[in-house]
Amino acid sequence: MAQYDNYIIFDIPVPYKGLNIYPVRVKDYGKLNSFSQCLTVDKNSIPDARIISMTYLEYLFKELDKDGTPYLFFLDLLFGLVLQEDKSFSDTSDSIGRYRFDEKGKPFFVINKVTYDSNDFEEIRKIISEQNLIDLPDENIQKEVRDALESAKAYKAKISGTKSGSFEDYIISLAVSTGWSYEIIYQMTVRKFIKSIRRMDNLIHYKIYLASSMSGMVEFKDKSFIIHWLSDLEEGKYDDVSLGLNQVQDKII
């Protein structure tokens, strides 16, 4: 997604084939969280060669509603959320006929008389996910392995006694720590908000570790354990699972 970096870094709408795709604001996080389910279904983990051979858009059109969840309707609502300039999404009745099949049975959709196929959808899906830090299934890792890693993350959180706060808790935490008003935070993009929370957390831990080390009360065997708060925070989703609590404790003399 390097070609979109400038747009994403500065929260500028990403242009794609006549569309301007906007990042979602914190005030609309609840909608994003619900509607984005249509982007994150793990299609290729289903042990069915027919489904695996489908494009994601084909699967969205033909299969997803069978479990009772209106994913295609969610897609239309998600488009309404990120395509702010397109007024055709203000009335859900306009969505009738937007999603179609061609003469070969291939799915496509039409927005402002422009046709978008499965390849376009994959690009749009990646743009929306990158803009809003939505985790897409990592198809480079087998589902069984991913399930095991998720279990490891849950177990690590359980034995450490930690429980993630709600999104509202994160909003309050950022307001308390920065002095920013809630109105300012509500207008932040979801991407900048999540990155701000991560950076704030990193800064707090950096200060704690640095103060402990300089006080002489605690000495770290591995000096690289104290990572500067401005260091790169990008990491794999499961990188922290391999670093157990015992390993952290072993770094302290």
N, C-alpha and C positions, 0 to 999 in steps of 0.2 A: 504493500500500500504506500510505497515511498512517494509515488506521484501525487499523493493527497496530503503529504505531511504538513505543508504550509497551511492548508485549510484546517486540518485537524488540530494542530498546535495552537492556532489562534482562534479556534471556534468559529471559523468562517464556513458558511454553507458549501458543501462539496458539489460542484457541477457534474452532472452525468447525463448525457444525451437529452438535453433540454430540461432536466430536473435540477432543482437546487435542494440538496438534502441537508436539512438542518440538524445540529446536535440538540438533544433533548435537555431541558432545564430541570433543575432539582424539583421545582414545584410540580412537575409532571412525572416524577419518578415512578409513582404508583401505576400510572398508565403504561409506561415503558416496561415495567417489570411484568405486567400481565400480558401485554400484546406481544412482547418479544419472544414468547414461547414458540411462536411460529418460525423463529429463526434457529432454535436450539435443539430441536428434536434430533435424537441420535439415530438417524435413518440406517446407517450402514452397520449398526450393531444388531439389526434384525436378521436372524438366520434364514433369509429368503432371497435366493439369487435374483428373483424377479424384482424385488424391491431395491436390492443393492444396485442393480443395473439402471434403475431410474435416476433421472436428475432430481435434485431437491425440489424443483418447482413441480415436476410430475408427481412426486410423492405428496406434495402439499395439495395438489388438485384432486388426486385420486384416492388417497389412503387416509389422510390425517383425521378427517371428520368421523371416521369409523369408530374411534374410541370415545366419541361423544363431546370432544373439545372442538369448538368452532375455529380451527386454526386459520382457515382462509378468511373468515370474518375478522380475526385478530390481525391478519396481514393488512386488510383494508384500513382498520383503525390505526395500525402502526404507520402506514403511509400517510394517513391524515395528520398524524402527529409530527412527522419529520418533513413532510412536503407542505410547509406552511403557506406557501404562495399559491398553492393549487386549491381553489375554492370548490372544486368538484367533490371533495371529500367532506364538505360541511353537511351534506345531505346523504345519508346512507343509501337512499333509494337510487342515487346516481351510480352506486357500485354494481348495480345489476347490469350484466353484460360487459363489465370491465375485464372479467377473467374468462377466457375462452380457450377452445381447442381449434387448431387448424385442420385442414383436410387430411393430414397424416396422423391426427390424434395427438399432436404435440401441443403443450400448454403455452399460452402467452397472455399478456395483459396489455391493456391500452390506457394510456394517460395522456390527455390532451392530443388525441389522434396520433400519438407516437406508439409504436408497437415494441414491446420488450419481451424477449424470449428467455429461456433458461440460463443462457450465458450472462445476459444482462442482470437477471435476478441474483446470480451468484456474486456479481460485482457489487450490486446494491446491498446485498446481505452483508458482505465484508465491510463496506463503507459504514453502514449503520452500526455494526458491531464494534468497529474501531473507534468511531466517534463517541460511543457511549460505554466503552469497556465491557461489552457483553461477551462472556465466555462461550465460544462455539466449541462443539465436541472436537477433541483432538484425535483426528482419524489416523494419526501416526502411532497411536497407542491403542492396543486392543482393549475392547470394552472390559474384559475380565481384569486386566491390569489396572484400568482406570477405576473400576469398582473397588479393587483392593487398596489402591492409593487413597480413595475417598474414605474408606473404612479406617485407614491409618491416620488420616487427618482428624477424623471424628474421635478416634481413640486418644490421640495426642492431646486434643482439646479437653477431653474428659479427664484424663489423669493430671492435667495441669490445672484443673479447676477453673478454666476460663470459659466464658460464654459470650459469644458475640452480641453486642448491643444491637438494638433495632436501628433502622434508618433514621428514625426520629432522634434516637440517642446520639447518632453521629452528627446530626445537624446541631443539636444542643452543645455537643463537645466542641465542635468547630467554632461556634459562636462564643462559648465561654473562653476558649484558649486564645482567640484572636481579637475579641471585642467587636467582631463584625455583627451587624444587625441581621435578624432573620430574613428581612426583606432582601438584603444583599445576597445572602446564601441561597434563597429561593430562586434567584435569577442566575446563579452559576449554572454552567453546564454540568451534567452528571459526571462527565469525564474529569473536569477540573475539580469537582467536589471530592470524588473518590481519591484522586491523586493528592489533594490537599490533606485529607485525613491520613493517608499513608505517610506523607512527608512530616506531618505533625507528630505522628506516632514515632517515626524514626528520630526526630529531633529530641523528643522527650527521653527516649532510651539512650541516645548518644550522650546527653547531658548526665544522665544517671551513671552510665558506665565510666565516662570520663572523670566525673567527680569522685567516684569510688576508687578509681585507679590512682588519681593524683593525691587522694587523702592518705594513701598508704595502708588503708584498712583492708583493701582487697587488691590482690595482684593477679593479673591475667597471664597465664602461661603463653597464650597465643595473642600477641599484641594486635594482630589483624582482626581480632574479634570486635574491637572497638572501631566500627565503621563510621566514617564521617557522615554527618547528617545530610550532606549534599551529594553523597555518592549515588550512583545509579541504583534505583530501586526495582528496576525491571527484573523479573525472575520467572521461572517456570511455575505453573500453578501448583506443582507438587514438590518443588525444591525443598520446602521446609520439612517434609515428611521424613526425609533421610537424616535430618539433624534432630536426634532425640534429646530428651531432657538430660539424660546422663552425659551426653556429649557436651552440652552447655555447661553442666556442672564441672566436668573434667577440665574445662578451660580455666577454672578458678583454683589457685593454689590454696 
